[in-house]
C-alpha cells in the first residue's frame, strides 16, 4: 500500500492508502484509524466521450460478423457494415461503457479500438 504524505489525525504516524472498488481507503497501521471516500481515479468518474470500433481478432470475417450481430443484437447487415465500413459500435460513451463493451466482445474474438486513447485497464476487475 502506498504511504500518504498526510499523517494520521489520531496518532501522527504515516497512513497507507488502498483502493477497493470505487472507494479509496486510508488507514493507520499504528493505531488502526481508518477513513474511506470515493476514489476519484476510477473509470466510473471519467466523463471523456469515447468512440468505440470493433476489430476481429484471429477469427474469420463471417464468424466475426455473426458474433458481433448476436452480441449486439443487430442484424447481420448492420454488423457487416460496422466491420467492413469501420463504423463505430458506440459513440460518445463513457469509460464504464467502454469496459462493458469489452467484456461483451472480447470473449467473442472481437477487440476494441477506442478513441481518444483509452488509459483504463480493460480487464474483469470492475
Wavefront OBJ file of the C-alpha trace (Angstrom):
o trace
v 0.000 0.000 0.000
v 1.299 3.483 -0.827
v 2.105 5.716 2.118
v 0.463 9.150 2.074
v 2.109 12.463 2.939
v -0.740 13.095 5.319
v -0.152 11.845 8.891
v -2.832 10.006 10.854
v -5.060 12.578 12.594
v -5.226 10.381 15.719
v -1.566 9.465 16.357
v 0.516 11.305 13.718
v 2.029 8.170 12.168
v 2.035 7.671 8.362
v -1.131 6.406 6.704
v -1.328 3.782 3.980
v -3.872 4.030 1.170
v -5.532 1.367 -0.951
v -8.407 1.173 -3.371
v -11.341 -1.149 -3.083
v -13.852 -0.931 -5.896
v -14.957 2.675 -6.123
v -13.547 3.528 -2.680
v -10.227 4.984 -1.593
v -9.257 3.884 1.908
v -6.619 5.498 4.154
v -5.638 3.712 7.321
v -3.051 3.908 10.047
v -1.160 0.699 10.775
v -0.102 2.108 14.160
v -3.456 2.933 15.796
v -5.999 1.455 13.370
v -7.691 4.755 12.445
v -9.344 4.482 9.020
v -11.377 6.570 6.602
v -12.959 5.720 3.249
v -14.051 8.073 0.486
v -14.926 7.987 -3.188
v -11.976 7.036 -5.380
v -11.649 9.836 -7.946
v -9.294 7.655 -10.027
v -11.974 5.140 -11.015
v -13.248 4.751 -14.597
v -16.794 5.435 -13.420
v -15.820 9.069 -12.868
v -14.198 9.500 -16.297
v -16.513 11.739 -18.335
v -14.433 11.669 -21.516
v -16.659 10.848 -24.526
v -15.185 7.811 -26.315
v -15.816 6.294 -29.748
v -15.572 2.517 -29.945
v -14.939 0.346 -33.001
v -14.854 -3.466 -33.121
v -11.972 -5.458 -34.602
v -11.897 -9.178 -35.409
v -9.002 -10.872 -33.630
v -7.908 -14.133 -35.219
v -11.337 -15.215 -36.417
v -12.803 -15.381 -39.905
v -14.732 -12.368 -41.233
v -18.014 -14.296 -41.404
v -17.600 -15.528 -37.848
v -16.812 -12.024 -36.649
v -19.927 -10.640 -38.363
v -22.142 -13.366 -36.887
v -20.727 -12.930 -33.377
v -20.964 -9.143 -33.495
v -24.552 -9.382 -34.708
v -25.526 -11.816 -31.958
v -23.702 -9.959 -29.195
v -25.027 -6.507 -30.049
v -28.469 -7.711 -31.116
v -28.155 -6.120 -34.536
v -28.976 -7.751 -37.825
v -26.242 -9.322 -39.917
v -26.239 -6.449 -42.470
v -25.654 -3.912 -39.679
v -22.838 -5.993 -38.159
v -21.256 -6.421 -41.619
v -21.394 -2.649 -42.167
v -19.825 -1.990 -38.744
v -16.838 -4.185 -39.569
v -16.493 -3.535 -43.314
v -17.079 0.226 -43.223
v -15.244 0.802 -39.931
v -18.385 2.200 -38.294
v -18.454 2.819 -34.542
v -20.117 0.302 -32.266
v -20.729 3.193 -29.881
v -20.081 6.941 -29.876
v -19.891 9.473 -27.054
v -19.850 6.784 -24.366
v -18.040 6.994 -21.064
v -15.252 4.748 -19.806
v -17.542 2.445 -17.868
v -19.488 1.655 -21.068
v -16.241 1.009 -22.975
v -15.283 -1.525 -20.315
v -18.744 -3.130 -20.526
v -18.447 -3.447 -24.313
v -15.005 -5.003 -23.941
v -16.423 -7.625 -21.565
v -19.121 -8.458 -24.132
v -16.962 -8.518 -27.252
v -13.583 -9.875 -26.128
v -14.870 -13.415 -25.380
v -16.353 -13.424 -28.906
v -12.945 -12.847 -30.520
v -13.522 -9.126 -31.049
v -11.298 -6.387 -29.669
v -11.951 -2.675 -29.372
v -10.326 0.339 -30.946
v -11.109 3.289 -28.704
v -10.597 6.974 -29.443
v -9.383 9.116 -27.842
v -6.732 6.896 -26.257
v -8.240 4.738 -23.512
v -5.972 4.704 -20.454
v -8.050 2.456 -18.204
v -7.364 -1.249 -17.770
v -9.588 -3.485 -19.893
v -9.977 -6.468 -17.598
v -12.612 -8.142 -15.441
v -11.761 -6.326 -12.233
v -14.563 -3.752 -12.462
l 1 2 3 4 5 6 7 8 9 10 11 12 13 14 15 16 17 18 19 20 21 22 23 24 25 26 27 28 29 30 31 32 33 34 35 36 37 38 39 40 41 42 43 44 45 46 47 48 49 50 51 52 53 54 55 56 57 58 59 60 61 62 63 64 65 66 67 68 69 70 71 72 73 74 75 76 77 78 79 80 81 82 83 84 85 86 87 88 89 90 91 92 93 94 95 96 97 98 99 100 101 102 103 104 105 106 107 108 109 110 111 112 113 114 115 116 117 118 119 120 121 122 123 124 125 126
